[in-house]
Amino acid sequence: MAEIQLTDQKENERRKLVRSMTMADALEEVTRLRRHLFDLRIQQDRGEVRNVRQFARTRKDIAMLLHHITELENTDAEMFVEFENASDEDAETENESVKDEEGVQE
């Protein structure tokens, strides 16, 4: 994956990037942004931070990514439930057709 720098983008561009991320990409980016936030706190203690808006923007990006991850998890769970339901319906249909065949043979 090419490294995506959310902190270097405008807000609309960051939203588009987040929505296009896979689960693995989003998890990597959350880890990177958490580290970035930690580094900002260290820099603030040293008096090196000049733009304090970076804190809010980084926290907001982390929240946006975590929300996206939750949406991806929910989508995966819904797909699994639909797959399970379809499998159950197929099994019921197969059982009914077997019963019908047995009734015809008798």
N, C-alpha and C positions, 0 to 999 in steps of 0.2 A: 504494500500500500504506500502510495506517495503520502508523505507527512502533510496533514492538513493543519493549518494554523488558523483556528477560529478567531484568535485574538487579533489577527491582522485584517479581518474582513469587516465590511459594514454589516449592520444587524440583519437586513433582509438576505444578504448573501450567506451569513452564518446560518440563518434558518433553513435556507435551501440546502446547504451542505449537510446539516444535521439530518434533514428528512431523507437525504439520499444515502446516508450511511448504513452499513450493515451492522449487525449486532457486535461483531468483533471490532470493527472500526470505531464504533461508538464507545465501547468499553476502553479501548486504547486511548481515545481522546479524553475521556473522563479522567483516566489515570494521569495523563499528561497535564490536564488543566488543574487537577488537585495539586500536583507537584508545583505548577506555576504559581498557584495561590499561596502555597507554603513559602516559596521563594520570595514572593511579594511581601509577605509578613516579615520575613527576615530582613529584607531590604528596608522595610519601614522602620524596624527597630534601629537600623544603622543610620536612618535619615536619608536614604538614597532614593526613595520613591518621590517622583515629581508629579505624576499623574495619579491621584488617588481614585479616579474613576475606574481604573483597571481592576480594582477589587470587586466592585459591583458588577462590572461586565463579565469578569471571570466566573463569579458565583452564578450569574444569570445563565451563562453558557453551560455550566455544569448542570444546573436545574433543567435546562432545555434538553440536554443529552440524556439525563436520567428519565425524563418524561418519554423521550423517544424510545429508550430501551424498554420501558414499561409497555409502551404501545406495541413494540415488536414481540415482547413476551406474550401479550394478550392475543395478538394475531396468531402466533404459533399455537397457543393453547386452543383457540377457536378452531383452527384448522385440524388439530388433533382430534377434538371432539367431533367435528363433522366427519372426519375419516372413520372414527370409531362407530358413529351412528350409521354411516353408509355400510360398514362391514357388518354390523348387526342386522341391518335390513336385508343385505345380501344373504346372510346366513338364514334368516327367517324365510325368505323367498325360496332358498334352496331346500330347506326342510319341508316346506309346503309342497314343492314339486316332487320331492321324494315320496311324500305321503300320497300324493295324487297317483303317482306311478304304481305304488304298492296296491292302491285301491283298484286300479285298472287290471293288474295282474291277477288279483284274487278272483 
